[in-house]
Amino acid sequence: MMKNVLFALLAAVLLTGCNAGGREMREAVGRQLDRYPQSTMADVYKSFYQDRFGSGHMIADTASVRAYLLTELQTAATDTVQNPYYEPVGAQGRYVRVYLRCVNEGLLTAEQLLDAFIRSAQPAEQPAESWAAEWRRVEQAARAAGMACCDEDSRQLQQAAEANRAVHHSDPYRQAYHPRYRIVRSDIFERELRASLPVNW
């Protein structure tokens, strides 16, 4: 009798944990669609991928990364789209997108953002669950939120997940929102950058 009770309690705890994870995913997808209604499944993938892997690669050539940032800052200065100053990605918020407007408006220096970005590219400890398995759950949450995705796009995203590969923002997303940002680890962002930035939406 006692064994059955303990088993039932354990099952309830595990089920609650699973439901909480699914709820966080659904809420994250909902925020994505509320803020960026032109999002496709690829843009949802990118947000959750960045939450898992950060920038997704080590940075060896810092001079090239700096030169590209300075070039992109010039382009961002002419954007008419008003992006946020920053926003967490995915459901866990392990990383933050810091938009280039922070530099162009004088809130951060290019060197501050570059340094935070480079240090954030160091490999982080990864969860035990594979990215491919996690992506399957994210895709289910996105479909439950009403996102459509054709079979071919779904296959391509699953193949990317199985290879731990990043994807680009979709063309509709880029055209609508001009996403220009750098990925920064949330602890670095909170410790070094957030105090310099306005309250965000």
N, C-alpha and C positions, 0 to 999 in steps of 0.2 A: 504493500500500500504506500509506504513512505517513498519507495523507489519510484513508483508511478507519479507521485506528487512532485518529486524533485525533477523528474524527466519533463513533466508538463511545464514547470517553472522555467527550466532551461530553454525549452522550445519557445516559450513566450518571450524570453529575453532576446533570443536570436532573431525571432520574427520581428520584434520591435526594432532591433538594430537594422535589419534589412529594409523595413519600411521607412526608417529615418533616412537611410542613404538614398532610397528612391525618391523620397520627398525633397531632399536637398537638390537632387538632380533635376526634378521637375520644376522646382522654384528657380534654379539657375537658368534653365531653358526658358521659363516664362519671362525672366528679366531680360534675357537676350532678345526675345521677340517683342517685348514692350518697348525696349530702347531702340532696337534695330529691326523694324518689321521687314526689311528687305533681306534679312538673313536667310541663307540656305543651310542645308544640313552640313555642308563643308565649313561654314562659319561657326556652327555649333561644335563641330569636330575640333576646329582650331582653338576655340576657347578652352575646351576641356583638355586638349593636348597640351596647351601652354600651362594649364594648372598642374599637369602631371610632370612635364619635362622642362618647363621654363622656355628658354629660347630654342632648346632642342639640340644645341651643338656647342662645343667648346669654341673659344675665340682665340686663335693663334696670332693673327695679324691685326694687332690693335690699331696700327696706323691706318690701314684700309677702312676699318670700322669707324674710326674717327672721321676720316675724309667723307665717308658715305653719310654719316650723321650730319655733318656741316652742309653737305649738298641738299639733303632732305629737309633740313631746317629752312633753307631758302625757299624750297617748294611749298612747305607748310605755311610759310608766312603769307602766301597769296591765297590760301584756301578760304573759301566762303562758308564752308561747313563748320559749325561750332561743335567740336567734340568735347567730351569731359576733360578735366585735368588728369584724372586717373580713374581706374576701375579694376576691381578684382576679376579674375578669370575663373571659369569652371564653377564647381560647387564648393570646393574647399578653400579657395582664395589663397593658395600657397604662393601665387605670383600675382603681380599687379601690372597692368598696362599703364605706363606713364606717357601721356601724350606730349608731342613736341611743342604744343602751345605753351607748356610750362616754361620752356626755355625762351621761346619767342616773346613771351610776355614778361620776361625778366624775373620769374619766380625761382628758377633754377638756372645754373650755368650749364653750358654744354658739357663741361668737364665733370660736373657733379653727376649728370645723367649718364654720361659715358662710363664713368668709374663704377657706378651702381650696376649698370647693365653688364659690364664685363665680369664683375665679381659674382653676379647672379647666374652667370653661365656655367659656373662650376657644377659638376654633377651632384645632384641631391640624392639622398637615400630614397629608393623607390618602394612603393607598396608591394606586398606579396602577389596581389592579383595582377595578371598580365594586362597590358594596355588593351589588347584585342578583346579580352573579356569585359573590361570596364567600358570600352566603347560600345559593345553590344547593349549594355544596360543603358548607356546614355542615349543611344539611338532609339531604344524602346521608349524612354521618357520623352524624347523629342516627338516621336510619332504620336504618343498619347496626348501631347500638348497641341496636336493638330498640324505638325510639320509634315509636308509631303517630301518624298524622295523617290525618284525612279529607281528601278532595279539596278540599272547599270551604275548609277552614282553610288548606290548602297554597296555594290560589290567593290567598287574602286576604293571607297572609304574603308571597308573592312580589310582589303588588301593592304592599304596604308597602315592600318592599325596593327595588323599582324607583323609588319616590318618595322614597327615603332617609327613610322615616317610622318613628318609634318606635311601639311597641305597649305596652299595659299588661300587667302580670302577669295570668295567668289566675285565674279565681275559685277553682279548687281550690288553687292555689298561695297566694293571699292568705289563704284561710281556714285553711290548714294552718300557714303560716309567719309571717304578719303582717310582711311585709318592710318595715321602716322604716329607711331608710338615705339617705346622700347619696353621690354619685359624686365621687371625688377622683382627679386625675391621679396616676399611680403615683410620679412623681418628687417631687411635692409631699408625698405621703403618706410616702414614705421619709425625706425630709429633715426634715419638720416634725411628723409625727404618730406615726409607728410607735414611736418610743422611749418614748412615754407609755402604750403599750398592752401588755397581757399577750401571751405567746406564744399564737398562735391555732391552731385546727385547720384 
